[in-house]
Amino acid sequence: MDPQPVHLSTPRRATAVAGAWLLDAGGDDDLLAMAEIGLTSVRIGLPWALTEVKPGHLDGALVEAFVARAALARSVGLEVWAALSAPEVPRWFDNDGGFTDDRLAATAWPRWVDLAAQSVGDVVDGWVPLEAPFAMAARLVPDDPRRHGAVMHHLAVAWRDAWRILRGTSPVATSLDVRVLRPIDATVTAAELTRREDQLRWGLWMRALRDGTVSIPGRADREVADLAGSCDVLGIAVRDDVEACLHRAAESGPDRPLAVVLGVRGTSDQQRSEHLSRLLDQCDDAARELALERVSVSDTTAEIRMATASVGSPR
């Protein structure tokens, strides 16, 4: 499946961060354009749902396409970060229980990570094993808070398993779907729901990555071996309140460099560009105080990818 083309209409601008990456690479011309405008890294997806078509068997054509794209990116000076999963998982895995089944997850997921590392590790400069864990759990068990909590625990263990396989090869970054949460009304129920979601989006992962304890509402806290410190880059994905989210991650998570994926809103290029400009302003402000290492941009509204402009030059 060919990736969507990269949208390059965002105005050229400078951001006071050390590097930038793109959520998914487009065509060959897009990679060249990224290098020309000053991008330093590119994030290329090797989607589990499409690549491991049967348990233990990879789609060779997709692997070859990834390797070719990664090689081209590196040839023009871009670092390649491999994204190994998203909210979607292989159908065979989902049909057998997926991340709702801890025993299946404990065998199928590490096998996939190991296969990916063996297949593309030579052309990869960094790893993003799991993306948007809260959204993944919500898709699997949308109307069952108890099972949702269990899936979040299994995803934390899955993260640890990926870390065990990938650490020491290339840097490993999280991609946590977080946001500033506010109750929808003044009721006690709304406040309780907000606290629970905040714990699952924020508290669970910050504490797990900081000291190895998985803390989920309604469940006993559990320590997971090798979970503490299990990332090289603390990455978050947000659409609004960027500066507040970056500060919270820095204050409550492990002592690691930060990265952020910006979700851009709007129904037209102008609206998306204006929203992106506001988000990048917040990144600039945060980078003056925090170790913000990378910024990436994802236009989730239009389901296309947008490149940031040149980076590394303070205003």
Backbone torsions as a table, in degrees:
resi	resn	phi	psi	omega
1	MET	NA	123.0	-179.4
2	ASP	-73.7	136.9	177.6
3	PRO	-69.8	159.5	177.2
4	GLN	-66.4	147.9	177.6
5	PRO	-65.7	150.8	177.6
6	VAL	-77.8	136.7	-179.0
7	HIS	-93.3	119.3	-171.4
8	LEU	-114.4	25.1	-177.1
9	SER	-85.3	-5.2	179.1
10	THR	-61.0	132.7	-178.7
11	PRO	-59.0	143.5	177.7
12	ARG	-66.6	134.5	179.3
13	ARG	-158.0	165.0	179.8
14	ALA	-106.4	144.0	174.3
15	THR	-128.0	143.9	-175.1
16	ALA	-84.9	59.7	176.1
17	VAL	-131.5	165.0	-172.1
18	ALA	-77.8	-23.9	-176.8
19	GLY	-163.2	174.9	176.3
20	ALA	-146.5	154.3	176.5
21	TRP	-139.6	162.4	-178.9
22	LEU	-109.1	146.1	-174.8
23	LEU	-65.4	-42.8	177.4
24	ASP	-144.4	142.1	179.5
25	ALA	-78.4	144.2	174.4
26	GLY	-95.4	-135.9	-179.3
27	GLY	-79.4	179.5	-177.9
28	ASP	-60.6	-41.1	179.4
29	ASP	-61.9	-35.0	179.2
30	ASP	-64.2	-41.1	178.7
31	LEU	-61.4	-42.6	178.2
32	LEU	-63.9	-40.1	179.5
33	ALA	-65.1	-39.0	178.4
34	MET	-59.5	-45.3	179.7
35	ALA	-64.0	-39.2	-177.2
36	GLU	-66.3	-33.5	-178.1
37	ILE	-90.7	3.8	171.3
38	GLY	104.8	4.4	176.0
39	LEU	-65.6	145.7	-178.0
40	THR	-109.5	-19.2	-176.3
41	SER	-141.6	155.0	176.4
42	VAL	-135.8	140.1	179.9
43	ARG	-107.7	116.2	-175.6
44	ILE	-113.1	130.3	-177.7
45	GLY	-82.7	135.3	166.0
46	LEU	-118.7	81.2	-167.9
47	PRO	-68.1	125.9	179.6
48	TRP	-56.8	-42.5	-175.6
49	ALA	-59.0	-29.1	-177.2
50	LEU	-102.8	-24.8	-170.2
51	THR	-88.8	-43.8	178.0
52	GLU	-92.3	82.1	-171.2
53	VAL	-68.2	-30.4	173.6
54	LYS	-135.5	154.4	-179.0
55	PRO	-52.4	118.3	177.3
56	GLY	83.4	0.7	-176.9
57	HIS	-123.7	123.3	-177.7
58	LEU	-99.0	152.2	172.7
59	ASP	-76.3	104.4	-175.4
60	GLY	-59.4	-35.0	-178.8
61	ALA	-65.0	-40.7	178.8
62	LEU	-67.5	-40.1	177.9
63	VAL	-62.9	-44.3	178.8
64	GLU	-63.0	-39.9	179.0
65	ALA	-64.1	-41.1	178.0
66	PHE	-61.6	-48.2	-177.7
67	VAL	-60.9	-42.2	179.9
68	ALA	-64.3	-44.4	-179.9
69	ARG	-65.1	-41.8	179.5
70	ALA	-64.7	-41.2	179.3
71	ALA	-62.5	-41.0	177.7
72	LEU	-63.9	-45.2	179.8
73	ALA	-57.4	-45.4	-179.2
74	ARG	-68.1	-31.1	-179.3
75	SER	-67.9	-22.8	178.0
76	VAL	-102.9	13.4	172.7
77	GLY	93.7	12.3	179.7
78	LEU	-96.9	134.4	169.0
79	GLU	-73.1	146.3	-179.1
80	VAL	-112.2	123.1	174.0
81	TRP	-110.6	125.7	-176.6
82	ALA	-94.1	124.7	175.2
83	ALA	-97.8	120.0	-170.0
84	LEU	-99.3	-12.2	-179.2
85	SER	-159.9	162.2	177.6
86	ALA	-143.1	-173.1	176.6
87	PRO	-55.6	-24.4	179.4
88	GLU	-84.7	141.0	178.1
89	VAL	-127.0	166.1	179.0
90	PRO	-58.1	145.8	-177.8
91	ARG	-61.2	-41.5	-178.9
92	TRP	-63.3	-34.8	178.4
93	PHE	-70.2	-45.1	179.1
94	ASP	-62.2	-43.3	-177.6
95	ASN	-63.0	-29.7	-178.5
96	ASP	-92.0	5.9	177.6
97	GLY	118.5	-23.9	176.7
98	GLY	54.2	-137.9	-178.4
99	PHE	-76.7	-0.1	170.9
100	THR	-80.5	-13.8	-179.2
101	ASP	-111.1	106.6	-174.1
102	ASP	-64.1	-34.2	-179.4
103	ARG	-70.2	-41.2	176.9
104	LEU	-64.9	-45.4	-179.1
105	ALA	-61.3	-34.9	-177.0
106	ALA	-71.5	-15.1	177.8
107	THR	-108.6	-46.9	-174.2
108	ALA	-69.6	-44.7	-176.4
109	TRP	-66.3	-50.6	178.0
110	PRO	-60.2	-34.3	177.7
111	ARG	-61.7	-43.7	179.4
112	TRP	-62.5	-46.7	-179.1
113	VAL	-61.1	-41.7	179.4
114	ASP	-65.4	-43.2	177.5
115	LEU	-61.3	-42.3	179.3
116	ALA	-63.9	-43.8	-179.7
117	ALA	-61.5	-41.8	179.0
118	GLN	-67.8	-35.1	-173.0
119	SER	-80.9	-37.6	-173.4
120	VAL	-127.1	2.2	-175.4
121	GLY	-57.2	-29.9	-177.8
122	ASP	-70.5	-17.2	-178.6
123	VAL	-115.7	17.6	-176.1
124	VAL	-114.7	137.5	177.5
125	ASP	-105.5	-8.4	179.2
126	GLY	-169.0	162.1	-175.4
127	TRP	-126.5	141.2	169.0
128	VAL	-126.1	87.4	-172.3
129	PRO	-66.7	-46.1	-176.3
130	LEU	-123.3	136.0	175.8
131	GLU	-119.2	138.4	172.8
132	ALA	51.6	62.3	-178.0
133	PRO	-63.1	-34.8	178.8
134	PHE	-63.7	-44.5	179.1
135	ALA	-64.6	-36.9	179.1
136	MET	-62.8	-46.0	179.8
137	ALA	-66.1	-39.3	179.5
138	ALA	-64.4	-34.4	178.0
139	ARG	-69.0	-38.8	-176.5
140	LEU	-72.3	-41.7	-177.1
141	VAL	-136.1	73.6	-171.8
142	PRO	-69.0	-26.0	-172.1
143	ASP	-121.5	23.7	-176.9
144	ASP	-136.3	91.6	-177.4
145	PRO	-56.6	-36.7	-178.1
146	ARG	-65.0	-49.1	-179.7
147	ARG	-69.9	-31.1	176.0
148	HIS	-59.7	-42.9	177.8
149	GLY	-62.9	-39.6	178.7
150	ALA	-64.1	-41.5	179.3
151	VAL	-64.4	-40.2	178.2
152	MET	-60.9	-38.2	176.1
153	HIS	-63.5	-44.8	179.5
154	HIS	-62.5	-35.2	178.5
155	LEU	-69.1	-36.3	175.9
156	ALA	-63.3	-40.9	176.7
157	VAL	-66.2	-39.4	177.7
158	ALA	-61.8	-39.3	176.5
159	TRP	-60.6	-46.6	178.3
160	ARG	-57.7	-42.3	-179.6
161	ASP	-62.2	-42.2	178.1
162	ALA	-63.9	-41.7	179.4
163	TRP	-60.3	-43.2	179.8
164	ARG	-58.8	-36.5	-177.8
165	ILE	-79.2	-39.6	-168.9
166	LEU	-96.0	-21.7	-175.2
167	ARG	-60.4	141.1	179.9
168	GLY	86.2	-10.0	176.7
169	THR	-89.2	-66.2	174.2
170	SER	-142.1	161.8	-178.8
171	PRO	-56.3	146.6	-179.0
172	VAL	-116.9	128.1	-177.5
173	ALA	-119.8	141.2	170.6
174	THR	-79.3	166.1	172.4
175	SER	-145.0	77.9	-171.5
176	LEU	-91.2	126.8	180.0
177	ASP	-83.0	94.0	-176.7
178	VAL	-116.1	165.6	174.3
179	ARG	-167.1	165.8	172.6
180	VAL	-78.5	122.1	-174.6
181	LEU	-104.3	138.1	178.2
182	ARG	-133.8	137.0	178.2
183	PRO	-57.5	144.3	-178.2
184	ILE	-75.0	-19.6	175.8
185	ASP	-154.9	-172.7	-173.7
186	ALA	-92.1	10.1	-177.2
187	THR	-77.6	158.0	177.1
188	VAL	-62.8	-39.6	-179.7
189	THR	-60.4	-44.3	179.7
190	ALA	-62.7	-39.8	179.3
191	ALA	-65.1	-41.4	179.9
192	GLU	-65.8	-42.6	178.5
193	LEU	-62.6	-39.6	179.3
194	THR	-65.1	-43.1	179.0
195	ARG	-62.5	-40.3	179.8
196	ARG	-65.1	-47.2	-179.9
197	GLU	-63.3	-39.3	178.6
198	ASP	-61.2	-40.1	178.5
199	GLN	-65.3	-39.6	-177.7
200	LEU	-75.3	-32.8	177.7
201	ARG	-80.3	-40.1	-171.4
202	TRP	-110.6	-65.7	-169.4
203	GLY	-57.3	-44.0	179.4
204	LEU	-53.4	-53.0	-172.4
205	TRP	-76.9	-38.8	-179.9
206	MET	-63.4	-44.1	179.4
207	ARG	-70.6	-40.9	-179.3
208	ALA	-60.3	-45.3	-178.7
209	LEU	-74.1	-24.6	-178.3
210	ARG	-82.9	-48.0	-175.3
211	ASP	-131.3	5.5	173.5
212	GLY	84.0	10.8	-179.5
213	THR	-104.2	127.5	177.0
214	VAL	-94.2	116.9	-176.5
215	SER	-119.8	111.5	-176.4
216	ILE	-124.5	132.3	179.8
217	PRO	-53.8	132.7	178.2
218	GLY	84.6	-1.2	179.8
219	ARG	-128.1	150.9	177.0
220	ALA	-67.5	142.4	175.8
221	ASP	-61.8	142.0	-179.2
222	ARG	-133.4	134.0	174.7
223	GLU	-86.6	135.7	-179.4
224	VAL	-119.5	122.0	-178.0
225	ALA	-59.2	138.9	175.6
226	ASP	67.0	13.1	178.2
227	LEU	-85.6	-34.1	179.6
228	ALA	-61.5	129.6	178.1
229	GLY	71.2	20.4	-170.6
230	SER	-85.6	48.6	170.4
231	CYS	-159.4	154.4	174.2
232	ASP	-98.0	-26.9	177.8
233	VAL	-132.8	129.9	177.7
234	LEU	-91.8	101.0	-176.5
235	GLY	-104.2	140.4	176.6
236	ILE	-128.2	159.4	177.8
237	ALA	-125.6	122.4	-174.7
238	VAL	-139.6	161.4	175.6
239	ARG	-116.6	-22.1	-179.5
240	ASP	-148.0	171.8	176.0
241	ASP	52.9	43.9	-173.8
242	VAL	-61.7	-48.9	-175.5
243	GLU	-62.2	-42.4	179.2
244	ALA	-63.1	-40.6	-179.8
245	CYS	-67.6	-40.5	179.0
246	LEU	-64.5	-41.4	178.3
247	HIS	-64.7	-40.7	179.5
248	ARG	-64.9	-42.4	178.2
249	ALA	-60.7	-43.3	-179.4
250	ALA	-65.1	-37.1	-176.0
251	GLU	-79.6	-33.3	-172.3
252	SER	-107.1	-15.6	-178.0
253	GLY	-94.9	-173.4	177.3
254	PRO	-68.5	160.5	-179.2
255	ASP	-77.7	88.3	-178.1
256	ARG	-138.8	155.7	171.4
257	PRO	-59.3	151.6	-176.8
258	LEU	-102.7	151.2	170.5
259	ALA	-138.8	153.7	-179.7
260	VAL	-141.9	137.4	170.2
261	VAL	-102.3	124.9	-178.5
262	LEU	-99.1	120.9	174.2
263	GLY	-88.0	121.1	-172.3
264	VAL	-97.9	132.4	-179.5
265	ARG	-102.3	159.1	174.5
266	GLY	131.7	154.4	-179.3
267	THR	-104.9	-1.5	178.1
268	SER	-137.7	163.1	177.8
269	ASP	-57.6	-41.5	-178.4
270	GLN	-63.5	-45.8	179.9
271	GLN	-63.2	-42.4	179.9
272	ARG	-65.7	-41.0	179.1
273	SER	-64.1	-40.7	178.3
274	GLU	-65.1	-42.2	178.2
275	HIS	-65.0	-43.7	178.6
276	LEU	-60.0	-41.0	179.6
277	SER	-60.5	-41.5	178.8
278	ARG	-65.2	-41.1	179.6
279	LEU	-64.6	-41.6	-179.5
280	LEU	-68.1	-32.4	173.6
281	ASP	-58.3	-42.7	179.2
282	GLN	-66.8	-36.4	175.9
283	CYS	-62.8	-42.8	177.1
284	ASP	-56.7	-46.8	-178.8
285	ASP	-63.0	-43.9	-179.0
286	ALA	-65.6	-37.5	-176.3
287	ALA	-66.4	-17.8	177.2
288	ARG	-71.5	-20.8	-177.1
289	GLU	-119.5	-21.9	-172.5
290	LEU	-117.3	161.1	177.2
291	ALA	-83.7	69.7	179.2
292	LEU	-85.0	108.6	-171.0
293	GLU	-91.0	-38.0	-175.6
294	ARG	-143.6	145.7	174.6
295	VAL	-126.1	133.4	173.7
296	SER	-129.2	162.6	-175.2
297	VAL	-130.5	131.4	177.2
298	SER	-129.6	120.9	176.2
299	ASP	-89.1	85.9	-175.7
300	THR	-75.2	-23.5	-179.5
301	THR	-65.2	-47.4	-177.4
302	ALA	-93.6	-2.4	-179.5
303	GLU	56.8	38.9	171.0
304	ILE	-127.8	169.3	-176.8
305	ARG	-108.6	141.3	-179.2
306	MET	-119.8	140.6	178.1
307	ALA	-94.2	142.2	170.8
308	THR	-76.4	160.9	176.6
309	ALA	-84.2	-171.5	-171.9
310	SER	-57.8	148.1	-174.9
311	VAL	-128.7	166.9	172.5
312	GLY	95.4	-2.6	-179.5
313	SER	-118.1	109.1	177.6
314	PRO	-60.3	155.0	179.5
315	ARG	-68.2	NA	NA
